[in-house]
Amino acid sequence: MAGSSHLKAGERGWIKVRVNFGYGMGTIVKTVLVFSNDPQRPMVTLTLSADN
């Protein structure tokens, strides 16, 4: 998996995301899906928004 790393339970890490929101298009919303092996939260959705 591109950009993945292995974390033990309780450890933290960083996710770098680069988004091209465009210019002069008003409010733009993008989502990033993060998958894990956590049985309680196997997927988390991060929502990014910008006004331009």
C-alpha positions, 0 to 999 in steps of 0.5 A: 500500500502506497505510503503505509507504515506499521503502527502498534496499538496506541501508537500515532502516525502522520498522514500527508495529503496534498489536494489541488482545490482549484482556483475561484471555484467557491467552496470545495470539499474533498474526502480521504478514506483511511483504512486500518485493521482496527475492528471497531473502526476499520475505515475513517473518513477525513473531510477537507474543505476550502473556500477560494 
